[in-house]
Amino acid sequence: MTTWMFVAECPIPNDVVELMVPGEQPVAAYKTFRDSAIFTTKRLIVRDAQGITGKKVEVYSLPYSAINMWSSENAGTFDMDAELELWTRAGHIKIKVGKKADVRRLDMLIAHSVLGAQH
């Protein structure tokens, strides 16, 4: 299982354009521990800086069409973080959602992207 942490919503990074195909647009971005995650009109892109300098970057790309099911759980009284889980053709992905990020907004971003892509 892959696990990511979305700390807070942030401005869309300028350099994300170089990762996109024609017609793809950025929708929202979230700060992660080492880099950022960007929701586009076609997929979720998660960038993960690696190494001491952070110059090496691994990029994950999850097309919305690969998401079979998802669940969201808001933070309870004693929980520190909310969670979002995705079941995909690539496997199970858990996204921990920090206090500064809205899990319901993330749920709606995924719902709009996955269900909107099925017309």
C-alpha positions as CSV (number, residue, x, y, z in Angstrom):
1,M,0.0,0.0,0.0
2,T,1.3,3.5,-0.9
3,T,0.8,6.2,1.7
4,W,1.0,10.0,1.0
5,M,0.4,12.9,3.4
6,F,-1.4,16.1,2.2
7,V,-0.5,18.8,4.7
8,A,-2.4,21.8,3.3
9,E,-3.9,23.3,0.1
10,C,-1.3,25.5,-1.6
11,P,-0.9,27.5,-4.8
12,I,-0.5,25.5,-7.9
13,P,3.3,25.3,-8.7
14,N,4.3,27.1,-11.9
15,D,6.5,24.2,-13.1
16,V,3.7,21.7,-13.1
17,V,2.8,22.8,-16.7
18,E,5.8,20.9,-18.0
19,L,4.2,17.6,-16.8
20,M,0.9,18.1,-18.5
21,V,-0.5,17.0,-21.9
22,P,-2.3,19.3,-24.3
23,G,-5.8,20.2,-22.9
24,E,-4.9,19.2,-19.3
25,Q,-5.4,21.9,-16.7
26,P,-4.4,22.1,-13.0
27,V,-7.3,22.3,-10.6
28,A,-5.9,22.3,-7.1
29,A,-2.6,21.6,-5.3
30,Y,-1.6,20.3,-1.9
31,K,1.7,20.6,0.0
32,T,3.2,17.2,0.9
33,F,6.1,16.6,3.3
34,R,8.7,16.8,0.6
35,D,6.9,18.4,-2.4
36,S,3.4,18.7,-3.8
37,A,0.4,16.9,-5.1
38,I,-1.6,18.4,-8.0
39,F,-5.1,17.5,-9.1
40,T,-5.5,18.2,-12.8
41,T,-8.5,17.7,-15.1
42,K,-7.1,14.3,-16.1
43,R,-5.1,12.8,-13.1
44,L,-3.5,13.2,-9.7
45,I,0.2,14.0,-9.9
46,V,2.3,13.5,-6.8
47,R,5.8,14.8,-6.8
48,D,8.2,13.4,-4.2
49,A,11.6,15.1,-3.7
50,Q,14.2,12.6,-2.6
51,G,17.7,12.7,-1.2
52,I,19.4,15.2,1.0
53,T,19.3,18.1,-1.6
54,G,15.8,17.2,-2.9
55,K,17.1,17.6,-6.5
56,K,16.0,14.1,-7.4
57,V,12.2,14.0,-7.9
58,E,10.0,11.0,-8.4
59,V,6.7,11.8,-10.0
60,Y,3.6,9.6,-9.6
61,S,0.7,9.9,-12.0
62,L,-2.7,8.4,-11.3
63,P,-5.3,8.8,-14.0
64,Y,-8.8,9.2,-12.6
65,S,-9.9,6.3,-14.8
66,A,-7.8,4.0,-12.7
67,I,-9.7,4.7,-9.5
68,N,-12.3,2.0,-8.8
69,M,-13.5,3.2,-5.4
70,W,-12.6,5.7,-2.6
71,S,-13.5,6.5,0.9
72,S,-13.0,9.5,3.1
73,E,-12.9,9.7,6.9
74,N,-12.9,13.0,8.8
75,A,-10.7,13.5,11.8
76,G,-12.5,12.4,15.0
77,T,-12.2,13.9,18.4
78,F,-9.0,12.1,19.2
79,D,-7.6,11.6,15.7
80,M,-5.0,14.0,14.5
81,D,-5.5,13.6,10.7
82,A,-8.4,12.7,8.4
83,E,-7.8,10.0,5.8
84,L,-8.7,9.4,2.2
85,E,-8.3,5.9,0.6
86,L,-8.2,5.0,-3.0
87,W,-8.6,1.6,-4.5
88,T,-7.1,1.6,-8.0
89,R,-6.0,-0.7,-10.7
90,A,-2.4,0.0,-9.5
91,G,-3.2,-1.0,-5.8
92,H,-4.4,0.6,-2.6
93,I,-3.4,4.2,-1.8
94,K,-3.9,5.9,1.6
95,I,-3.8,9.7,1.8
96,K,-3.4,11.2,5.3
97,V,-5.0,14.6,5.4
98,G,-3.5,17.2,7.7
99,K,-5.5,19.6,9.9
100,K,-5.0,22.4,7.4
101,A,-6.5,20.5,4.5
102,D,-10.3,19.9,4.0
103,V,-10.9,16.1,3.5
104,R,-14.4,16.9,2.2
105,R,-13.0,19.2,-0.5
106,L,-10.6,16.4,-1.5
107,D,-13.5,13.9,-1.6
108,M,-15.4,16.3,-3.9
109,L,-12.3,16.8,-6.2
110,I,-12.0,13.0,-6.6
111,A,-15.8,12.6,-7.1
112,H,-16.0,15.3,-9.7
113,S,-12.9,14.0,-11.5
114,V,-13.8,10.3,-11.4
115,L,-17.6,10.5,-12.0
116,G,-17.2,13.4,-14.4
117,A,-14.8,11.3,-16.5
118,Q,-17.4,8.6,-17.0
119,H,-20.0,10.5,-19.1
